[in-house]
Amino acid sequence: MSSSDSTSTARALRTGGEILADALIALGANTAYCVPGESYLAFLDAAHDRADRLRLITCRQEGGAAYMADAHGKLTGEPGILFVTRGPGACNATVGVHTAMQDGTPMLLFVGQVDRGMLGREAFQEVDMAAFFKPLAKFTATADTAERLPELVARAWAAATSGRPGPAVIALPEDMLTETATVADPRPFAQPEPAPQAADMERLQEMLEAAERPLLIVGGSTWTPNAARAITAWAEAAGLPTIASFRRQDVVHNDSPVYLGELGYSASPAINARVKAADLILLVGDRMSEVPNQGYTLIESPQPKQTLIHVFPDPEEIGRVFRPDLGIVSAMAPFCALLPSIDGGERWADWLAEGRAERAENLIPPPCSGPVDMGEIMSEIAKRLPEDAILANGAGNYTGWSQRFLPYRTFPSQLAPGNGSMGYGVPAAIAACVAAPGRRVIGFAGDGCFLMNGQELATAMAHGLAPILIVIDNGMYGTIRMHQEREYPDRVIATDLHNPDFTALAKAHGALAWTIEKTEDFVPAFEAALEATTASLIHIKLDPEVLTHRGTLSGLRAKARAAKAAS
């Protein structure tokens, strides 16, 4: 046997860990997020020899790692890859898997598992992974043999990226990863995309041209930069008033003359009323679930009052909640490639002008009590944002400031959990630095939100990443306090927070950090952070009276007391 034949034979016989690593690389993965565990050491060993092709980002907690994988999937359109260990590791990761499922984000989660011979005995840290993740994922499986790994990985990749994207989960028994097999790698493939029929587009054109008060609502997760630009240009040519769904504000350039604003928790009462008043809604890519739909009151189920055209990549979604007048099964790119010319802009001109005037009014921030004016701070951030800046946030009242007042001018540029999951902003900002090097990344967190995954600042420092993290601190779980004050006035409990010195905490990690206690101190700190080549944190101490971007604590309390007295 020649030396070349010997090398070929040695390479053909691989461990399960090597087969798994090579399968991911063959399908196009170049980054994986992980918290290491002894249950998948054989994969980690294989990754050691492939570090030039598969970068591992070591995180500090599986929940943070899962959020990073979700953010990576949102930014790239390819599955975010995540490795965690069995039992506790898998349980921690579920928060990000749930986010990926509700947000339609492609994700591949690999979970270490006990040896195959121990399955079913409740061995150390054993959980039935396929059953555990079944309600949270599009696809679940246990890899029984190393030989079948390429098949399962390819199948999971297809599930994660087809139709409405989402998470796929594969459990990896520890002994399976160390056994050897001779098997070919999967080949990369182009996921087939559903496309509209010509008759669908003709009918869409007829229905739009007959409308008097049409609205285009965009959202969902199968957008591409070209598709986002195409639908923006089409809406502008048609003079079609356009709204972004909850935390999907980056689909349409926010400076567009047809853009009216966003739905969801930061939406203005005027834009909600406009959706109700529309006679036709073209809903493209989005499900219009509870939050953007204000508890399913803007578009009613099952039969909307407005004429509804629903474009969605998964046929199971069309008609599931709303009965559309026209349903079109299509991914965003092929739909936008076939958009027809629309004649109706003059008839809609007043309707559009009214919506634009409402948007301009909504961009005027309310007075802000205390020495820190969040409206002015948002204005200063907006002036200095690069065109392609990426903005991330978690969940809470503080998100209203960035969602309402900051512009999204590039797709993709908004990383935010549509499922309202706290703790998302910091790890998402870190993942953005990995997935989009060279773009400025700003992550927003509330004081409650930050301490759920603030430990991932250590991940940023370890990997030389430079997100700007802005912590808005009002000493409470603000959203829950808002509901508490409204539903149970004068009975506050469990929502006050005792916070650490966030600036000192960030500096302990080696990051740059500033504390802002008055408005004029913000700009110098923010400009220094923009110039920094390391991670930085700006801790804004906000008056608790500033409960939301629309109202005050005392105002809400007085309204609740009055309602209680009148009842």
Number of C-alpha atoms within 10 A of each C-alpha: 5 7 8 9 10 11 10 11 12 11 11 15 15 22 21 30 26 24 27 26 25 23 23 23 19 17 17 16 18 18 22 23 25 26 21 19 15 13 20 26 17 22 22 19 13 19 21 13 12 17 12 9 15 19 16 21 20 20 24 18 19 28 26 32 31 36 34 33 33 36 34 31 28 29 24 15 19 19 31 31 27 27 29 30 27 27 18 13 20 27 17 18 24 20 20 26 30 24 25 31 24 19 25 24 31 34 35 32 29 23 25 29 32 25 16 16 9 13 14 11 9 11 12 11 13 18 21 15 22 16 11 14 22 14 12 22 24 20 21 23 20 20 22 16 17 25 21 15 27 25 16 21 24 20 15 23 27 20 23 28 25 19 23 25 29 30 34 31 28 24 24 31 26 23 19 23 27 18 16 18 18 16 16 13 20 19 12 14 12 6 12 11 18 20 19 22 13 10 9 13 17 12 13 20 16 12 18 22 17 14 17 16 22 28 27 20 21 27 24 26 23 25 21 18 13 14 21 21 17 20 23 23 16 16 23 17 14 19 23 25 26 28 26 26 29 27 25 27 28 24 29 28 19 21 11 14 17 25 25 26 26 26 27 22 17 23 19 19 11 14 19 18 11 19 23 18 15 18 18 24 24 22 24 26 25 24 22 25 17 13 16 25 19 16 12 17 14 21 22 16 14 13 15 19 15 21 21 23 23 25 26 29 27 17 16 11 18 20 16 12 15 19 18 22 16 18 20 23 23 24 27 28 20 14 26 22 14 14 17 14 12 17 16 17 19 11 15 19 16 12 20 24 16 13 22 19 11 18 19 11 12 20 15 12 18 14 15 20 14 16 14 21 20 24 20 17 18 16 15 15 19 16 10 13 19 15 14 16 21 28 27 28 33 27 23 22 22 27 22 19 19 21 26 23 20 19 22 26 22 21 23 23 24 25 26 30 28 23 17 16 19 21 28 34 35 34 33 37 32 31 30 32 23 21 20 14 12 10 17 21 26 27 25 30 29 29 29 25 25 26 17 17 23 23 19 24 26 19 22 27 18 14 15 14 21 27 31 27 28 24 27 23 24 22 18 19 20 25 16 14 20 21 12 19 21 19 15 15 19 12 8 11 8 10 15 14 14 9 13 10 10 22 20 15 16 23 15 12 17 16 21 22 24 23 18 21 17 14 16 14 15 21 15 11 18 21 12 14 23 20 9 15 13 17 24 30 27 23 24 25 19 23 19 17 15 23 23 20 21 16 15 19 18 14 12 17 19 15 14 19 18 12 13 13 8 7 6
